[in-house]
Amino acid sequence: MALKADIPLQGGITHSNGYIRVTDARLCKKDNTTTSKVDPDDFTKTIEVTGSEWFLMVDVAVYKDSDERAKVGAKTIPCPSIDRFKYAYSVGDESGSNLIAHAYAKLKTESIFDKATDV
């Protein structure tokens, strides 16, 4: 599973038909943050808990082409503008597929991958 797309490189250069592969897809959950406030008029205490949202982190590697990716010791193309993505996530979003397939589906929603093809 991978994508083939034009890759924006540093310096405004574009590499045509680059090979993009998800290297990691992980679910993360922010730790809860607890804030307490005391009303100065009646001294009531309010506790607010925030930050319990799930999110999906997707890391990708970019290669010149699929032949380069197949080599032992394949060299990646540095591309910091598209090497990591973060998406909101609800438990169960990936139903009917695995997390990697879900990551590819999310990547295809990015404007940079509008014309990407599955390979």
BELNORLIN-V448081 format. One record per residue. N is the residue number from 1. RES is the residue in three letters. SS is DSSP state (A for helix, B for strand, O for the rest). PSI is psi in whole degrees, -180 to 180 (999 if undefined). Layout:
n=N res=RES ss=SS psi=PSI
n=N res=RES ss=SS psi=PSI
This chain:
n=1 res=MET ss=O psi=129
n=2 res=ALA ss=O psi=174
n=3 res=LEU ss=B psi=149
n=4 res=LYS ss=B psi=124
n=5 res=ALA ss=B psi=167
n=6 res=ASP ss=B psi=133
n=7 res=ILE ss=B psi=123
n=8 res=PRO ss=B psi=122
n=9 res=LEU ss=O psi=167
n=10 res=GLN ss=A psi=147
n=11 res=GLY ss=A psi=9
n=12 res=GLY ss=A psi=11
n=13 res=ILE ss=O psi=148
n=14 res=THR ss=B psi=131
n=15 res=HIS ss=B psi=120
n=16 res=SER ss=B psi=142
n=17 res=ASN ss=B psi=42
n=18 res=GLY ss=B psi=161
n=19 res=TYR ss=B psi=118
n=20 res=ILE ss=B psi=127
n=21 res=ARG ss=B psi=134
n=22 res=VAL ss=B psi=125
n=23 res=THR ss=B psi=-21
n=24 res=ASP ss=B psi=136
n=25 res=ALA ss=B psi=120
n=26 res=ARG ss=B psi=146
n=27 res=LEU ss=B psi=138
n=28 res=CYS ss=B psi=154
n=29 res=LYS ss=B psi=127
n=30 res=LYS ss=O psi=145
n=31 res=ASP ss=O psi=146
n=32 res=ASN ss=O psi=143
n=33 res=THR ss=B psi=127
n=34 res=THR ss=B psi=127
n=35 res=THR ss=B psi=130
n=36 res=SER ss=B psi=140
n=37 res=LYS ss=B psi=141
n=38 res=VAL ss=B psi=126
n=39 res=ASP ss=O psi=124
n=40 res=PRO ss=O psi=-18
n=41 res=ASP ss=O psi=-49
n=42 res=ASP ss=O psi=8
n=43 res=PHE ss=O psi=26
n=44 res=THR ss=O psi=146
n=45 res=LYS ss=B psi=132
n=46 res=THR ss=B psi=131
n=47 res=ILE ss=B psi=127
n=48 res=GLU ss=B psi=129
n=49 res=VAL ss=B psi=126
n=50 res=THR ss=B psi=166
n=51 res=GLY ss=O psi=24
n=52 res=SER ss=O psi=31
n=53 res=GLU ss=O psi=145
n=54 res=TRP ss=B psi=150
n=55 res=PHE ss=B psi=158
n=56 res=LEU ss=B psi=124
n=57 res=MET ss=B psi=131
n=58 res=VAL ss=B psi=123
n=59 res=ASP ss=B psi=139
n=60 res=VAL ss=B psi=156
n=61 res=ALA ss=B psi=144
n=62 res=VAL ss=B psi=132
n=63 res=TYR ss=B psi=159
n=64 res=LYS ss=O psi=-46
n=65 res=ASP ss=O psi=-180
n=66 res=SER ss=A psi=-30
n=67 res=ASP ss=A psi=-42
n=68 res=GLU ss=A psi=-41
n=69 res=ARG ss=A psi=-33
n=70 res=ALA ss=A psi=-15
n=71 res=LYS ss=O psi=150
n=72 res=VAL ss=O psi=130
n=73 res=GLY ss=O psi=35
n=74 res=ALA ss=O psi=142
n=75 res=LYS ss=O psi=130
n=76 res=THR ss=B psi=159
n=77 res=ILE ss=O psi=121
n=78 res=PRO ss=O psi=126
n=79 res=CYS ss=O psi=74
n=80 res=PRO ss=A psi=-20
n=81 res=SER ss=A psi=-18
n=82 res=ILE ss=A psi=26
n=83 res=ASP ss=O psi=-11
n=84 res=ARG ss=B psi=137
n=85 res=PHE ss=B psi=151
n=86 res=LYS ss=B psi=131
n=87 res=TYR ss=B psi=146
n=88 res=ALA ss=B psi=150
n=89 res=TYR ss=B psi=139
n=90 res=SER ss=O psi=136
n=91 res=VAL ss=O psi=128
n=92 res=GLY ss=O psi=-7
n=93 res=ASP ss=O psi=-32
n=94 res=GLU ss=O psi=10
n=95 res=SER ss=O psi=137
n=96 res=GLY ss=O psi=-5
n=97 res=SER ss=O psi=179
n=98 res=ASN ss=O psi=175
n=99 res=LEU ss=A psi=-35
n=100 res=ILE ss=A psi=-44
n=101 res=ALA ss=A psi=-39
n=102 res=HIS ss=A psi=-39
n=103 res=ALA ss=A psi=-44
n=104 res=TYR ss=A psi=-41
n=105 res=ALA ss=A psi=-41
n=106 res=LYS ss=A psi=-43
n=107 res=LEU ss=A psi=-39
n=108 res=LYS ss=O psi=-10
n=109 res=THR ss=O psi=-10
n=110 res=GLU ss=O psi=138
n=111 res=SER ss=A psi=-31
n=112 res=ILE ss=A psi=-25
n=113 res=PHE ss=A psi=20
n=114 res=ASP ss=O psi=-41
n=115 res=LYS ss=O psi=15
n=116 res=ALA ss=O psi=148
n=117 res=THR ss=B psi=150
n=118 res=ASP ss=B psi=137
n=119 res=VAL ss=O psi=999
